[in-house]
């Protein structure tokens, strides 16, 4: 991991909020795609570490594959595949429920 300091990114919080709502069935996937693009765009102009930039690029790439109307791409994915991918990513933001955790 990089030891470079980063700055607060409300765009990342918005992406996670949209992703959670999408997984819960409360938002259309286009909201996640838009939030992913905004997150990536802000990481291009603000001083963030390379790991954050990589996360932003990954989300934006998957969003573009899920919503190919935004770009012409060779490897689109279905909305079902995007939902599965987003659900897997959201697992890192879930509380840990180990038997001995307090």
PDB file as gemmi writes it, atoms N, CA and C in Angstrom:
CRYST1    1.000    1.000    1.000  90.00  90.00  90.00 P 1                      
ATOM      1  N   UNK A   1       0.828  -1.188   0.000  1.00  0.00           N  
ATOM      2  CA  UNK A   1       0.000   0.000   0.000  1.00  0.00           C  
ATOM      3  C   UNK A   1       0.863   1.238   0.000  1.00  0.00           C  
ATOM      4  N   UNK A   2       0.325   2.250  -0.578  1.00  0.00           N  
ATOM      5  CA  UNK A   2       1.021   3.520  -0.645  1.00  0.00           C  
ATOM      6  C   UNK A   2       0.954   4.231   0.706  1.00  0.00           C  
ATOM      7  N   UNK A   3       1.997   4.966   0.998  1.00  0.00           N  
ATOM      8  CA  UNK A   3       1.984   5.744   2.234  1.00  0.00           C  
ATOM      9  C   UNK A   3       1.641   7.201   1.948  1.00  0.00           C  
ATOM     10  N   UNK A   4       1.279   7.497   0.699  1.00  0.00           N  
ATOM     11  CA  UNK A   4       0.891   8.855   0.358  1.00  0.00           C  
ATOM     12  C   UNK A   4      -0.409   9.220   1.068  1.00  0.00           C  
ATOM     13  N   UNK A   5      -0.472  10.410   1.625  1.00  0.00           N  
ATOM     14  CA  UNK A   5      -1.740  10.817   2.240  1.00  0.00           C  
ATOM     15  C   UNK A   5      -2.778  11.076   1.152  1.00  0.00           C  
ATOM     16  N   UNK A   6      -4.019  10.909   1.492  1.00  0.00           N  
ATOM     17  CA  UNK A   6      -5.100  11.197   0.560  1.00  0.00           C  
ATOM     18  C   UNK A   6      -6.017  12.226   1.212  1.00  0.00           C  
ATOM     19  N   UNK A   7      -6.990  12.668   0.469  1.00  0.00           N  
ATOM     20  CA  UNK A   7      -7.935  13.653   0.980  1.00  0.00           C  
ATOM     21  C   UNK A   7      -9.323  13.034   1.057  1.00  0.00           C  
ATOM     22  N   UNK A   8     -10.231  13.611   1.830  1.00  0.00           N  
ATOM     23  CA  UNK A   8     -11.599  13.091   1.882  1.00  0.00           C  
ATOM     24  C   UNK A   8     -12.247  13.167   0.498  1.00  0.00           C  
ATOM     25  N   UNK A   9     -12.971  12.137   0.146  1.00  0.00           N  
ATOM     26  CA  UNK A   9     -13.627  12.077  -1.161  1.00  0.00           C  
ATOM     27  C   UNK A   9     -15.118  11.804  -0.999  1.00  0.00           C  
ATOM     28  N   UNK A  10     -15.937  12.850  -0.961  1.00  0.00           N  
ATOM     29  CA  UNK A  10     -17.380  12.620  -0.840  1.00  0.00           C  
ATOM     30  C   UNK A  10     -17.931  11.836  -2.031  1.00  0.00           C  
ATOM     31  N   UNK A  11     -17.252  11.891  -3.167  1.00  0.00           N  
ATOM     32  CA  UNK A  11     -17.690  11.130  -4.340  1.00  0.00           C  
ATOM     33  C   UNK A  11     -17.598   9.624  -4.092  1.00  0.00           C  
ATOM     34  N   UNK A  12     -16.611   9.210  -3.316  1.00  0.00           N  
ATOM     35  CA  UNK A  12     -16.490   7.797  -2.978  1.00  0.00           C  
ATOM     36  C   UNK A  12     -17.635   7.386  -2.051  1.00  0.00           C  
ATOM     37  N   UNK A  13     -17.934   8.224  -1.071  1.00  0.00           N  
ATOM     38  CA  UNK A  13     -19.062   7.939  -0.173  1.00  0.00           C  
ATOM     39  C   UNK A  13     -20.373   7.837  -0.961  1.00  0.00           C  
ATOM     40  N   UNK A  14     -20.542   8.712  -1.943  1.00  0.00           N  
ATOM     41  CA  UNK A  14     -21.752   8.680  -2.767  1.00  0.00           C  
ATOM     42  C   UNK A  14     -21.810   7.402  -3.595  1.00  0.00           C  
ATOM     43  N   UNK A  15     -20.680   6.967  -4.120  1.00  0.00           N  
ATOM     44  CA  UNK A  15     -20.635   5.711  -4.866  1.00  0.00           C  
ATOM     45  C   UNK A  15     -21.056   4.546  -3.978  1.00  0.00           C  
ATOM     46  N   UNK A  16     -20.536   4.483  -2.782  1.00  0.00           N  
ATOM     47  CA  UNK A  16     -20.876   3.394  -1.865  1.00  0.00           C  
ATOM     48  C   UNK A  16     -22.349   3.467  -1.477  1.00  0.00           C  
ATOM     49  N   UNK A  17     -22.864   4.671  -1.244  1.00  0.00           N  
ATOM     50  CA  UNK A  17     -24.287   4.837  -0.922  1.00  0.00           C  
ATOM     51  C   UNK A  17     -25.154   4.323  -2.072  1.00  0.00           C  
ATOM     52  N   UNK A  18     -24.818   4.710  -3.291  1.00  0.00           N  
ATOM     53  CA  UNK A  18     -25.579   4.260  -4.464  1.00  0.00           C  
ATOM     54  C   UNK A  18     -25.463   2.747  -4.649  1.00  0.00           C  
ATOM     55  N   UNK A  19     -24.262   2.228  -4.466  1.00  0.00           N  
ATOM     56  CA  UNK A  19     -24.047   0.787  -4.644  1.00  0.00           C  
ATOM     57  C   UNK A  19     -24.871  -0.008  -3.636  1.00  0.00           C  
ATOM     58  N   UNK A  20     -24.887   0.431  -2.393  1.00  0.00           N  
ATOM     59  CA  UNK A  20     -25.695  -0.260  -1.373  1.00  0.00           C  
ATOM     60  C   UNK A  20     -27.175  -0.227  -1.736  1.00  0.00           C  
ATOM     61  N   UNK A  21     -27.648   0.935  -2.168  1.00  0.00           N  
ATOM     62  CA  UNK A  21     -29.056   1.071  -2.534  1.00  0.00           C  
ATOM     63  C   UNK A  21     -29.383   0.222  -3.758  1.00  0.00           C  
ATOM     64  N   UNK A  22     -28.459   0.127  -4.689  1.00  0.00           N  
ATOM     65  CA  UNK A  22     -28.663  -0.706  -5.879  1.00  0.00           C  
ATOM     66  C   UNK A  22     -28.760  -2.175  -5.498  1.00  0.00           C  
ATOM     67  N   UNK A  23     -27.858  -2.629  -4.654  1.00  0.00           N  
ATOM     68  CA  UNK A  23     -27.875  -4.028  -4.212  1.00  0.00           C  
ATOM     69  C   UNK A  23     -29.177  -4.325  -3.459  1.00  0.00           C  
ATOM     70  N   UNK A  24     -29.671  -3.355  -2.720  1.00  0.00           N  
ATOM     71  CA  UNK A  24     -30.921  -3.529  -1.970  1.00  0.00           C  
ATOM     72  C   UNK A  24     -32.155  -3.447  -2.869  1.00  0.00           C  
ATOM     73  N   UNK A  25     -31.950  -3.072  -4.126  1.00  0.00           N  
ATOM     74  CA  UNK A  25     -33.071  -2.958  -5.044  1.00  0.00           C  
ATOM     75  C   UNK A  25     -33.774  -1.617  -5.001  1.00  0.00           C  
ATOM     76  N   UNK A  26     -33.148  -0.623  -4.381  1.00  0.00           N  
ATOM     77  CA  UNK A  26     -33.775   0.685  -4.221  1.00  0.00           C  
ATOM     78  C   UNK A  26     -33.375   1.705  -5.285  1.00  0.00           C  
ATOM     79  N   UNK A  27     -32.350   1.412  -6.084  1.00  0.00           N  
ATOM     80  CA  UNK A  27     -31.893   2.332  -7.129  1.00  0.00           C  
ATOM     81  C   UNK A  27     -31.621   1.572  -8.416  1.00  0.00           C  
ATOM     82  N   UNK A  28     -31.761   2.255  -9.519  1.00  0.00           N  
ATOM     83  CA  UNK A  28     -31.406   1.707 -10.832  1.00  0.00           C  
ATOM     84  C   UNK A  28     -29.882   1.719 -10.960  1.00  0.00           C  
ATOM     85  N   UNK A  29     -29.349   0.770 -11.723  1.00  0.00           N  
ATOM     86  CA  UNK A  29     -27.894   0.662 -11.838  1.00  0.00           C  
ATOM     87  C   UNK A  29     -27.262   1.900 -12.459  1.00  0.00           C  
ATOM     88  N   UNK A  30     -28.021   2.695 -13.190  1.00  0.00           N  
ATOM     89  CA  UNK A  30     -27.458   3.893 -13.809  1.00  0.00           C  
ATOM     90  C   UNK A  30     -26.932   4.885 -12.773  1.00  0.00           C  
ATOM     91  N   UNK A  31     -27.517   4.882 -11.573  1.00  0.00           N  
ATOM     92  CA  UNK A  31     -27.030   5.765 -10.513  1.00  0.00           C  
ATOM     93  C   UNK A  31     -25.634   5.347 -10.056  1.00  0.00           C  
ATOM     94  N   UNK A  32     -25.404   4.051  -9.981  1.00  0.00           N  
ATOM     95  CA  UNK A  32     -24.082   3.544  -9.616  1.00  0.00           C  
ATOM     96  C   UNK A  32     -23.082   3.899 -10.708  1.00  0.00           C  
ATOM     97  N   UNK A  33     -23.492   3.737 -11.950  1.00  0.00           N  
ATOM     98  CA  UNK A  33     -22.605   4.052 -13.071  1.00  0.00           C  
ATOM     99  C   UNK A  33     -22.215   5.529 -13.064  1.00  0.00           C  
ATOM    100  N   UNK A  34     -23.186   6.394 -12.837  1.00  0.00           N  
ATOM    101  CA  UNK A  34     -22.900   7.831 -12.781  1.00  0.00           C  
ATOM    102  C   UNK A  34     -21.980   8.179 -11.616  1.00  0.00           C  
ATOM    103  N   UNK A  35     -22.243   7.580 -10.463  1.00  0.00           N  
ATOM    104  CA  UNK A  35     -21.397   7.838  -9.286  1.00  0.00           C  
ATOM    105  C   UNK A  35     -19.983   7.329  -9.509  1.00  0.00           C  
ATOM    106  N   UNK A  36     -19.848   6.189 -10.185  1.00  0.00           N  
ATOM    107  CA  UNK A  36     -18.516   5.640 -10.474  1.00  0.00           C  
ATOM    108  C   UNK A  36     -17.747   6.579 -11.395  1.00  0.00           C  
ATOM    109  N   UNK A  37     -18.424   7.132 -12.374  1.00  0.00           N  
ATOM    110  CA  UNK A  37     -17.770   8.082 -13.270  1.00  0.00           C  
ATOM    111  C   UNK A  37     -17.339   9.352 -12.552  1.00  0.00           C  
ATOM    112  N   UNK A  38     -18.190   9.848 -11.684  1.00  0.00           N  
ATOM    113  CA  UNK A  38     -17.846  11.055 -10.920  1.00  0.00           C  
ATOM    114  C   UNK A  38     -16.658  10.801  -9.995  1.00  0.00           C  
ATOM    115  N   UNK A  39     -16.637   9.632  -9.364  1.00  0.00           N  
ATOM    116  CA  UNK A  39     -15.527   9.257  -8.486  1.00  0.00           C  
ATOM    117  C   UNK A  39     -14.226   9.203  -9.276  1.00  0.00           C  
ATOM    118  N   UNK A  40     -14.258   8.531 -10.441  1.00  0.00           N  
ATOM    119  CA  UNK A  40     -13.055   8.455 -11.264  1.00  0.00           C  
ATOM    120  C   UNK A  40     -12.596   9.846 -11.709  1.00  0.00           C  
ATOM    121  N   UNK A  41     -13.541  10.673 -12.127  1.00  0.00           N  
ATOM    122  CA  UNK A  41     -13.176  12.003 -12.614  1.00  0.00           C  
ATOM    123  C   UNK A  41     -12.482  12.835 -11.545  1.00  0.00           C  
ATOM    124  N   UNK A  42     -12.987  12.771 -10.330  1.00  0.00           N  
ATOM    125  CA  UNK A  42     -12.386  13.585  -9.267  1.00  0.00           C  
ATOM    126  C   UNK A  42     -10.992  13.071  -8.889  1.00  0.00           C  
ATOM    127  N   UNK A  43     -10.772  11.761  -9.025  1.00  0.00           N  
ATOM    128  CA  UNK A  43      -9.436  11.231  -8.699  1.00  0.00           C  
ATOM    129  C   UNK A  43      -8.402  11.605  -9.744  1.00  0.00           C  
ATOM    130  N   UNK A  44      -8.863  12.078 -10.886  1.00  0.00           N  
ATOM    131  CA  UNK A  44      -7.928  12.521 -11.931  1.00  0.00           C  
ATOM    132  C   UNK A  44      -7.394  13.925 -11.669  1.00  0.00           C  
ATOM    133  N   UNK A  45      -8.136  14.704 -10.886  1.00  0.00           N  
ATOM    134  CA  UNK A  45      -7.723  16.095 -10.669  1.00  0.00           C  
ATOM    135  C   UNK A  45      -7.292  16.400  -9.236  1.00  0.00           C  
ATOM    136  N   UNK A  46      -7.660  15.540  -8.300  1.00  0.00           N  
ATOM    137  CA  UNK A  46      -7.278  15.770  -6.906  1.00  0.00           C  
ATOM    138  C   UNK A  46      -6.094  14.893  -6.518  1.00  0.00           C  
ATOM    139  N   UNK A  47      -5.328  15.316  -5.522  1.00  0.00           N  
ATOM    140  CA  UNK A  47      -4.158  14.531  -5.095  1.00  0.00           C  
ATOM    141  C   UNK A  47      -4.561  13.332  -4.236  1.00  0.00           C  
ATOM    142  N   UNK A  48      -4.793  12.204  -4.884  1.00  0.00           N  
ATOM    143  CA  UNK A  48      -5.132  10.977  -4.170  1.00  0.00           C  
ATOM    144  C   UNK A  48      -4.075   9.928  -4.470  1.00  0.00           C  
ATOM    145  N   UNK A  49      -3.935   8.968  -3.563  1.00  0.00           N  
ATOM    146  CA  UNK A  49      -2.897   7.957  -3.768  1.00  0.00           C  
ATOM    147  C   UNK A  49      -3.290   6.986  -4.875  1.00  0.00           C  
ATOM    148  N   UNK A  50      -2.324   6.232  -5.340  1.00  0.00           N  
ATOM    149  CA  UNK A  50      -2.551   5.374  -6.512  1.00  0.00           C  
ATOM    150  C   UNK A  50      -3.563   4.265  -6.262  1.00  0.00           C  
ATOM    151  N   UNK A  51      -3.677   3.779  -5.035  1.00  0.00           N  
ATOM    152  CA  UNK A  51      -4.660   2.743  -4.740  1.00  0.00           C  
ATOM    153  C   UNK A  51      -6.088   3.266  -4.922  1.00  0.00           C  
ATOM    154  N   UNK A  52      -6.321   4.492  -4.489  1.00  0.00           N  
ATOM    155  CA  UNK A  52      -7.636   5.109  -4.658  1.00  0.00           C  
ATOM    156  C   UNK A  52      -7.920   5.288  -6.150  1.00  0.00           C  
ATOM    157  N   UNK A  53      -6.925   5.728  -6.900  1.00  0.00           N  
ATOM    158  CA  UNK A  53      -7.102   5.877  -8.347  1.00  0.00           C  
ATOM    159  C   UNK A  53      -7.417   4.537  -9.004  1.00  0.00           C  
ATOM    160  N   UNK A  54      -6.771   3.471  -8.553  1.00  0.00           N  
ATOM    161  CA  UNK A  54      -7.032   2.144  -9.113  1.00  0.00           C  
ATOM    162  C   UNK A  54      -8.462   1.699  -8.818  1.00  0.00           C  
ATOM    163  N   UNK A  55      -8.922   1.952  -7.595  1.00  0.00           N  
ATOM    164  CA  UNK A  55     -10.302   1.609  -7.233  1.00  0.00           C  
ATOM    165  C   UNK A  55     -11.272   2.390  -8.111  1.00  0.00           C  
ATOM    166  N   UNK A  56     -11.011   3.667  -8.287  1.00  0.00           N  
ATOM    167  CA  UNK A  56     -11.884   4.506  -9.113  1.00  0.00           C  
ATOM    168  C   UNK A  56     -11.916   4.017 -10.555  1.00  0.00           C  
ATOM    169  N   UNK A  57     -10.781   3.670 -11.091  1.00  0.00           N  
ATOM    170  CA  UNK A  57     -10.719   3.165 -12.471  1.00  0.00           C  
ATOM    171  C   UNK A  57     -11.464   1.840 -12.612  1.00  0.00           C  
ATOM    172  N   UNK A  58     -11.315   0.953 -11.624  1.00  0.00           N  
ATOM    173  CA  UNK A  58     -11.997  -0.335 -11.670  1.00  0.00           C  
ATOM    174  C   UNK A  58     -13.515  -0.153 -11.685  1.00  0.00           C  
ATOM    175  N   UNK A  59     -14.022   0.698 -10.792  1.00  0.00           N  
ATOM    176  CA  UNK A  59     -15.463   0.942 -10.743  1.00  0.00           C  
ATOM    177  C   UNK A  59     -15.946   1.589 -12.035  1.00  0.00           C  
ATOM    178  N   UNK A  60     -15.205   2.555 -12.547  1.00  0.00           N  
ATOM    179  CA  UNK A  60     -15.619   3.236 -13.778  1.00  0.00           C  
ATOM    180  C   UNK A  60     -15.600   2.272 -14.966  1.00  0.00           C  
ATOM    181  N   UNK A  61     -14.612   1.406 -15.021  1.00  0.00           N  
ATOM    182  CA  UNK A  61     -14.541   0.427 -16.108  1.00  0.00           C  
ATOM    183  C   UNK A  61     -15.742  -0.517 -16.067  1.00  0.00           C  
ATOM    184  N   UNK A  62     -16.051  -1.022 -14.881  1.00  0.00           N  
ATOM    185  CA  UNK A  62     -17.193  -1.935 -14.761  1.00  0.00           C  
ATOM    186  C   UNK A  62     -18.507  -1.202 -15.056  1.00  0.00           C  
ATOM    187  N   UNK A  63     -18.609   0.040 -14.647  1.00  0.00           N  
ATOM    188  CA  UNK A  63     -19.814   0.827 -14.926  1.00  0.00           C  
ATOM    189  C   UNK A  63     -19.985   1.020 -16.432  1.00  0.00           C  
ATOM    190  N   UNK A  64     -18.910   1.288 -17.116  1.00  0.00           N  
ATOM    191  CA  UNK A  64     -18.968   1.460 -18.566  1.00  0.00           C  
ATOM    192  C   UNK A  64     -19.357   0.153 -19.244  1.00  0.00           C  
ATOM    193  N   UNK A  65     -18.861  -0.960 -18.738  1.00  0.00           N  
ATOM    194  CA  UNK A  65     -19.222  -2.263 -19.300  1.00  0.00           C  
ATOM    195  C   UNK A  65     -20.701  -2.588 -19.046  1.00  0.00           C  
ATOM    196  N   UNK A  66     -21.225  -2.135 -17.913  1.00  0.00           N  
ATOM    197  CA  UNK A  66     -22.623  -2.410 -17.574  1.00  0.00           C  
ATOM    198  C   UNK A  66     -23.579  -1.478 -18.308  1.00  0.00           C  
ATOM    199  N   UNK A  67     -23.124  -0.289 -18.600  1.00  0.00           N  
ATOM    200  CA  UNK A  67     -23.967   0.716 -19.248  1.00  0.00           C  
ATOM    201  C   UNK A  67     -23.266   1.190 -20.509  1.00  0.00           C  
ATOM    202  N   UNK A  68     -23.195   0.323 -21.537  1.00  0.00           N  
ATOM    203  CA  UNK A  68     -22.397   0.630 -22.719  1.00  0.00           C  
ATOM    204  C   UNK A  68     -22.920   1.788 -23.558  1.00  0.00           C  
ATOM    205  N   UNK A  69     -24.097   2.303 -23.243  1.00  0.00           N  
ATOM    206  CA  UNK A  69     -24.579   3.479 -23.956  1.00  0.00           C  
ATOM    207  C   UNK A  69     -23.667   4.676 -23.722  1.00  0.00           C  
ATOM    208  N   UNK A  70     -22.922   4.623 -22.628  1.00  0.00           N  
ATOM    209  CA  UNK A  70     -22.016   5.722 -22.301  1.00  0.00           C  
ATOM    210  C   UNK A  70     -20.748   5.687 -23.154  1.00  0.00           C  
ATOM    211  N   UNK A  71     -20.451   4.555 -23.782  1.00  0.00           N  
ATOM    212  CA  UNK A  71     -19.241   4.409 -24.593  1.00  0.00           C  
ATOM    213  C   UNK A  71     -19.394   3.171 -25.465  1.00  0.00           C  
ATOM    214  N   UNK A  72     -18.649   3.132 -26.524  1.00  0.00           N  
ATOM    215  CA  UNK A  72     -18.642   1.930 -27.348  1.00  0.00           C  
ATOM    216  C   UNK A  72     -17.513   1.037 -26.860  1.00  0.00           C  
ATOM    217  N   UNK A  73     -17.891  -0.144 -26.366  1.00  0.00           N  
ATOM    218  CA  UNK A  73     -16.901  -1.061 -25.826  1.00  0.00           C  
ATOM    219  C   UNK A  73     -17.100  -2.449 -26.423  1.00  0.00           C  
ATOM    220  N   UNK A  74     -16.055  -3.238 -26.357  1.00  0.00           N  
ATOM    221  CA  UNK A  74     -16.086  -4.571 -26.951  1.00  0.00           C  
ATOM    222  C   UNK A  74     -16.542  -5.648 -25.970  1.00  0.00           C  
ATOM    223  N   UNK A  75     -16.523  -5.372 -24.681  1.00  0.00           N  
ATOM    224  CA  UNK A  75     -16.807  -6.414 -23.690  1.00  0.00           C  
ATOM    225  C   UNK A  75     -17.867  -5.988 -22.663  1.00  0.00           C  
ATOM    226  N   UNK A  76     -19.090  -5.692 -23.108  1.00  0.00           N  
ATOM    227  CA  UNK A  76     -20.126  -5.308 -22.147  1.00  0.00           C  
ATOM    228  C   UNK A  76     -20.513  -6.476 -21.243  1.00  0.00           C  
ATOM    229  N   UNK A  77     -21.101  -6.146 -20.101  1.00  0.00           N  
ATOM    230  CA  UNK A  77     -21.615  -7.161 -19.187  1.00  0.00           C  
ATOM    231  C   UNK A  77     -23.099  -6.911 -18.972  1.00  0.00           C  
ATOM    232  N   UNK A  78     -23.800  -7.937 -18.542  1.00  0.00           N  
ATOM    233  CA  UNK A  78     -25.233  -7.802 -18.289  1.00  0.00           C  
ATOM    234  C   UNK A  78     -25.456  -7.076 -16.956  1.00  0.00           C  
ATOM    235  N   UNK A  79     -26.668  -6.595 -16.777  1.00  0.00           N  
ATOM    236  CA  UNK A  79     -26.998  -5.968 -15.498  1.00  0.00           C  
ATOM    237  C   UNK A  79     -26.899  -6.977 -14.360  1.00  0.00           C  
ATOM    238  N   UNK A  80     -27.253  -8.229 -14.630  1.00  0.00           N  
ATOM    239  CA  UNK A  80     -27.137  -9.273 -13.602  1.00  0.00           C  
ATOM    240  C   UNK A  80     -25.682  -9.469 -13.185  1.00  0.00           C  
ATOM    241  N   UNK A  81     -24.770  -9.480 -14.166  1.00  0.00           N  
ATOM    242  CA  UNK A  81     -23.344  -9.613 -13.842  1.00  0.00           C  
ATOM    243  C   UNK A  81     -22.834  -8.402 -13.070  1.00  0.00           C  
ATOM    244  N   UNK A  82     -23.341  -7.223 -13.434  1.00  0.00           N  
ATOM    245  CA  UNK A  82     -22.932  -6.007 -12.719  1.00  0.00           C  
ATOM    246  C   UNK A  82     -23.438  -6.049 -11.285  1.00  0.00           C  
ATOM    247  N   UNK A  83     -24.676  -6.481 -11.092  1.00  0.00           N  
ATOM    248  CA  UNK A  83     -25.230  -6.601  -9.738  1.00  0.00           C  
ATOM    249  C   UNK A  83     -24.403  -7.566  -8.902  1.00  0.00           C  
ATOM    250  N   UNK A  84     -24.020  -8.674  -9.486  1.00  0.00           N  
ATOM    251  CA  UNK A  84     -23.189  -9.651  -8.761  1.00  0.00           C  
ATOM    252  C   UNK A  84     -21.842  -9.026  -8.384  1.00  0.00           C  
ATOM    253  N   UNK A  85     -21.226  -8.320  -9.317  1.00  0.00           N  
ATOM    254  CA  UNK A  85     -19.929  -7.687  -9.057  1.00  0.00           C  
ATOM    255  C   UNK A  85     -20.048  -6.637  -7.951  1.00  0.00           C  
ATOM    256  N   UNK A  86     -21.061  -5.785  -8.049  1.00  0.00           N  
ATOM    257  CA  UNK A  86     -21.268  -4.744  -7.027  1.00  0.00           C  
ATOM    258  C   UNK A  86     -21.530  -5.388  -5.671  1.00  0.00           C  
ATOM    259  N   UNK A  87     -22.338  -6.431  -5.637  1.00  0.00           N  
ATOM    260  CA  UNK A  87     -22.624  -7.123  -4.369  1.00  0.00           C  
ATOM    261  C   UNK A  87     -21.346  -7.656  -3.739  1.00  0.00           C  
ATOM    262  N   UNK A  88     -20.478  -8.232  -4.551  1.00  0.00           N  
ATOM    263  CA  UNK A  88     -19.201  -8.743  -4.033  1.00  0.00           C  
ATOM    264  C   UNK A  88     -18.343  -7.611  -3.491  1.00  0.00           C  
ATOM    265  N   UNK A  89     -18.326  -6.481  -4.180  1.00  0.00           N  
ATOM    266  CA  UNK A  89     -17.543  -5.335  -3.708  1.00  0.00           C  
ATOM    267  C   UNK A  89     -18.099  -4.790  -2.398  1.00  0.00           C  
ATOM    268  N   UNK A  90     -19.392  -4.839  -2.223  1.00  0.00           N  
ATOM    269  CA  UNK A  90     -20.006  -4.300  -1.013  1.00  0.00           C  
ATOM    270  C   UNK A  90     -19.713  -5.163   0.205  1.00  0.00           C  
ATOM    271  N   UNK A  91     -19.288  -6.396   0.007  1.00  0.00           N  
ATOM    272  CA  UNK A  91     -18.958  -7.261   1.140  1.00  0.00           C  
ATOM    273  C   UNK A  91     -17.869  -6.674   2.024  1.00  0.00           C  
ATOM    274  N   UNK A  92     -16.966  -5.904   1.463  1.00  0.00           N  
ATOM    275  CA  UNK A  92     -15.895  -5.320   2.280  1.00  0.00           C  
ATOM    276  C   UNK A  92     -16.421  -4.226   3.205  1.00  0.00           C  
ATOM    277  N   UNK A  93     -17.635  -3.737   2.952  1.00  0.00           N  
ATOM    278  CA  UNK A  93     -18.198  -2.676   3.779  1.00  0.00           C  
ATOM    279  C   UNK A  93     -19.225  -3.202   4.778  1.00  0.00           C  
ATOM    280  N   UNK A  94     -19.358  -4.515   4.857  1.00  0.00           N  
ATOM    281  CA  UNK A  94     -20.301  -5.108   5.799  1.00  0.00           C  
ATOM    282  C   UNK A  94     -19.645  -5.284   7.170  1.00  0.00           C  
ATOM    283  N   UNK A  95     -20.413  -5.190   8.243  1.00  0.00           N  
ATOM    284  CA  UNK A  95     -19.843  -5.417   9.577  1.00  0.00           C  
ATOM    285  C   UNK A  95     -19.390  -6.860   9.727  1.00  0.00           C  
ATOM    286  N   UNK A  96     -18.334  -7.040  10.483  1.00  0.00           N  
ATOM    287  CA  UNK A  96     -17.810  -8.374  10.740  1.00  0.00           C  
ATOM    288  C   UNK A  96     -18.618  -9.001  11.876  1.00  0.00           C  
ATOM    289  N   UNK A  97     -19.087 -10.218  11.686  1.00  0.00           N  
ATOM    290  CA  UNK A  97     -19.885 -10.905  12.694  1.00  0.00           C  
ATOM    291  C   UNK A  97     -19.233 -12.221  13.096  1.00  0.00           C  
ATOM    292  N   UNK A  98     -18.031 -12.142  13.630  1.00  0.00           N  
ATOM    293  CA  UNK A  98     -17.375 -13.328  14.137  1.00  0.00           C  
ATOM    294  C   UNK A  98     -17.968 -13.694  15.495  1.00  0.00           C  
ATOM    295  N   UNK A  99     -17.967 -14.968  15.855  1.00  0.00           N  
ATOM    296  CA  UNK A  99     -18.556 -15.373  17.139  1.00  0.00           C  
ATOM    297  C   UNK A  99     -17.938 -14.654  18.339  1.00  0.00           C  
ATOM    298  N   UNK A 100     -16.655 -14.368  18.276  1.00  0.00           N  
ATOM    299  CA  UNK A 100     -15.982 -13.738  19.418  1.00  0.00           C  
ATOM    300  C   UNK A 100     -15.851 -12.219  19.287  1.00  0.00           C  
ATOM    301  N   UNK A 101     -16.373 -11.666  18.211  1.00  0.00           N  
ATOM    302  CA  UNK A 101     -16.283 -10.209  18.009  1.00  0.00           C  
ATOM    303  C   UNK A 101     -17.235  -9.495  18.958  1.00  0.00           C  
ATOM    304  N   UNK A 102     -16.792  -8.397  19.508  1.00  0.00           N  
ATOM    305  CA  UNK A 102     -17.651  -7.633  20.417  1.00  0.00           C  
ATOM    306  C   UNK A 102     -17.744  -6.205  20.016  1.00  0.00           C  
TER     307      UNK A 102                                                      
END                                                                             
